[in-house]
């Protein structure tokens, strides 16, 4: 990533992107496609969806730029696109209305709840905090969260790969009102 921040999206583009991803099935699809490119049929089988439903969600995510077409292959006289989610790509700075961020948080909460129902015994970490911390501590914590997220996304393997562990990792961290805001508190990767 370069030193220059990505260009900000228009409010309409940002809202469309957020609303499109604020859906539990689409969140599952993006997670699934982090590890490998898959066709609509493969996504449908992996997530127990109909082919039409998987195709619809893939198109929505592709149309807003969340998925890329990694390849196309001929199958039974037609073309099957294989989609991939690249969590390490440069994403424009996002500005959203609070209601849109809340919709995304609710979709994320539903997905985390689904994952918790499938949780296995093993190591885990959970944390919740609302506090006042020095700006340098805040920036360092955000750097570490960002690094951990990129590490996990980059190491994602196809489901069932030998010697891998099936994990769930969700982070949400933001500056609250009442203290320093704007440029003085902004994260600088």
C-alpha positions, 0 to 999 in steps of 0.5 A, spaced: 500 500 500 502 506 498 503 512 502 497 516 499 490 514 502 485 511 496 480 516 493 474 517 497 468 514 494 462 518 493 456 517 498 452 514 493 457 509 492 459 508 499 452 507 501 451 502 495 457 498 497 455 498 505 448 495 503 450 490 499 455 487 503 450 488 509 447 481 508 449 475 512 450 470 506 454 475 502 459 476 508 459 468 508 461 468 500 466 473 501 469 469 507 469 463 503 472 466 496 478 469 500 481 462 500 480 460 493 476 462 487 470 459 486 464 458 481 457 460 483 455 452 483 461 451 487 459 457 492 452 454 492 454 447 494 459 450 499 454 454 503 448 450 501 444 455 497 441 454 490 445 456 484 440 461 482 441 464 489 449 464 489 449 467 482 445 473 484 449 474 491 456 473 487 453 478 481 451 483 487 458 483 490 461 483 483 457 489 481 460 493 487 467 491 486 468 486 492 469 480 488 474 480 482 473 474 476 479 470 477 478 466 471 472 463 466 472 456 464 467 453 459 462 448 462 457 444 458 457 449 453 456 455 457 462 460 461 462 459 468 466 465 472 470 463 478 470 469 483 475 471 488 475 476 494 481 480 495 481 483 502 488 486 501 486 490 495 486 498 496 479 500 498 477 507 498 476 511 504 469 510 506 464 515 509 457 512 511 451 514 515 450 511 522 444 507 520 448 504 514 454 502 519 449 499 524 446 495 518 452 492 516 454 491 524 447 487 525 449 483 519 456 482 522 453 480 528 448 475 525 454 472 521 458 471 528 452 468 531 452 463 526 459 462 527 459 461 534 453 456 534 459 452 530 464 453 534 469 448 536 473 447 543 480 450 542 483 457 543 479 463 542 479 471 544 474 476 545 474 483 547 470 489 548 472 496 550 469 503 550 475 507 553 479 513 553 486 512 550 492 516 548 492 517 540 499 513 539 496 507 543 490 508 539 494 508 532 498 502 534 492 498 536 489 499 529 496 498 526 496 491 530 488 489 528 490 491 521 496 487 520 492 481 524 486 481 519 491 482 513 495 476 516 489 471 516 486 473 509 493 472 506 493 465 509 486 463 508 486 456 505 481 452 501 476 449 506 478 442 509 485 443 507 490 438 511 493 441 517 489 448 517 484 450 523 477 453 521 477 460 524 473 466 525 475 473 526 471 479 526 474 486 528 470 493 529 474 499 532 472 506 531 473 513 534 467 515 539 465 522 539 467 526 545 475 526 544 479 527 539 476 526 532 478 527 525 485 528 522 488 528 530 486 521 531 485 518 524 489 512 523 495 512 519 497 506 516 
